[in-house]
Amino acid sequence: MLEALTGVIIHLIQSLGYFGIFFLMVLNSLGIPIPSEVTLPFAGFLASNGSLSLVFVIITAVVGDLVGGLVGYSIGYFLEENLLISFIDKYGKFILITTHDYHLATNWLKKYGAPVVFIGKMIPGIKSFVAIAAGVSEIKFPKFILSNVFGGVIYCSGVTYLGFYLGSKWDSIGGYFRKFELVIAVLLILGVIWYVNHKLKIIKLKK
């Protein structure tokens, strides 16, 4: 399944170029399970051989991520929460979202606000639905935009540059990339835990 999806992603980027990257990032940011961990490194690889521009790839990816985030935020903000939860109950397994994930994200957002969006945009899996959760949690729109953009810039730049740096080694990393992605996810989750713990200590000191 993953290999077939990877093939579709590669074909779209090769056929549509920047628009393919934009389209895939919009879908990813909307919660559709299109792994940006495949989209961005492959786009970076194409930039390394001169087929695309590294700068334009990153800009396109960030804009696509933001557009998808805006749509997701609007869905979360305007759609009744019970309808959204009902949708996740029925179809969440197809887009890799559970009600537990949803409640966890919204609870964090209500407690800690926009910084969760910033961190969430850099964590595989969470980044694809954090915008919807931010809308449900009614995070202030300007703060959402800033957090989404800054998080998107860091994530898209880093993962795209990985593909650019590896260059001709692209064909040899297929078997290792998912392991590398897991390492990234673990490190980022540890970062989130540290941040939340640090934030709680500050709140306790203020009290």
N, C-alpha and C positions, 0 to 999 in steps of 0.2 A: 504493500500500500504506500509506504513512504517512498520507495524507489519510483513508483508510478507518479506520485505527486511531485517528486523532485524533477522528473522528466518533463512534466507539464510546465513547471516553473521555469526551467531552463529554456524550453521551447518558446514560451511567451516572451522572455527577455531577449532571446536571440531574434525573434520575429518582430517585436514591437519596440525594442530598445527602451528609451526612457519612459514611454507611456506604459510599457509592460511593468516596469519597476513601480511606477506610480500606482497603477491599478492593483498590483499585488500588495503593496503596503497599505492601501486604503482598506482592502479586504481584511488584512491581518489586524489592523487597528480597530476594525468593527467586530472582532471576535471570531471571524471565520478562520478555521485552522489552516492558514497558509503560512508555513514557517518562514519568518523573515531571516532565520538562521541559515536558510538555503538561498533565499532571494538576494540578500545583501553580499555575502561572500562571492557568489557567482558573478554578480554585477561588478564587484571589485576586481575579480579575475579578468573580466572583459576590459576593464579600464587599464589593467596592467599590460595588456597586449595592444592597446591603442584603439580598440573597437569603440570604447566609450570614454568620456572624461570623468576622472575620479571626482572632481568638484561637482560636476553636474549630477553624477549618480547620487552623491550624498544629499545635495539640495533636493533632488527629485524624491528621494526616499523620505526625507524629513517633511516635505510638503504633503506627500501621500499619507504619511503617518498622522499629520495634523488634520487633514481633511477627514480621514476616517475617524479620528478622535472627536472632531466637531459633530459629526453625524451621531457617533455613539453617545456623546454627552447629551445631545438633543433628545435622543431616544430615552435615555435614563431620566432626563429632567421632565419631559412632558408625558411620558407613558406612565400609566398607573402602575404602582409597584406590584400589586397583586397579579396583574396581567404579565408583567415581566417575569415574576417568579414562576407563574404557571407555564410560560414559554420555556423557561430553563428546565423545569421538571419534565416537560415532554420532549424537548429537542436538545437539551444541553449536552447529551452524550455525543451528539453529532458535531458539536462545535467545541467539545472538550471543556465545558464549563459545568460545574455542579452548584447546587444551591448553597452548599457549604462554602465553596470558593466565593460565591456572590456575597454571602453574609459576612464572611471574613473581611473581604475588601471594603464593603460599605461601613462596617464597624470601625475599621482602621481609619477610613476617610473621615468619619464623623468625629473621631477622637483627635486625630492629628492633622487633618486638613490636607492642603495642596502638596506638602512634601511627599505624601504617599503616592501621589500621581507621578512626581518626579522620579522617585525610586522605582515605582511599579513599571514605568516605561522602559526600564533597563533589565527587567527580569522576564526571561522567556516564560510564556504561559500566562503570567499575570498581566503583562503589558497589553494583551489582546482584548481584555475586557475592563481594564481600569477606568477607561473613559466613560463607559456606561455607568459604572459604579459611582464615578464622580458626579455625574448628572443626577443620579438618584439621591446622593448625599448632599446635593445642592451646594457644591463647592463654588465659590464666587468665580464667575466666568473669566475675568482677567487673570486671576491666580491659576485657574485651570490652563489657560492658554500658555502662560509663561512656563508652568511646570511641564506641560506636554512638550513644548518646543525645546526647552533645555534638556529634558530627559531624552527626547528623540534625537537631538543633535549628538549627544554623547554616545548613545547606543548605535545609531546609524553610522556615525563616523568610525567608531571602533570596529564594528563587525564588518563594514565594507572594506576598511583598510586591511583587515585580516586577509580577505580574499585577494586584495591588491598586492600585499606583501608576499603571499605564498605563490602568486603568479603561476608559473608553469607547473608548480607542484599540485595544482588543483586536482588532477586526476588521482593523485596518490593519497588524498586526505579524506576521501569519502568514508572509509571505514573508521576513521578516527574522529571525525568532526562531531558526531553525536556525543562522544565521550568528552570532548573539549567543551561542548555546549553545556553538559552536565556540570563540569567544573565551574564554568562561568555562573551558572544558576546557583550552585551551592555558595560560591563566594559572595554573590549579590544578596542572597537570602541572609547570610551571616551579617552582611552589612546592614540590612534592614533590622535584624534583631538588635544589633548594636545601637542603631539609631533610636529605636523605640525605647530600649533600656535607658539610654542616655537622656531621652526626652522625659521619661518618667522620673528620673533622678532630679532633673531640673524642676519639674512640677512639685515634687516633694519638698525641695529646698525652698521654693517660693512660699509653700504653705507654712 
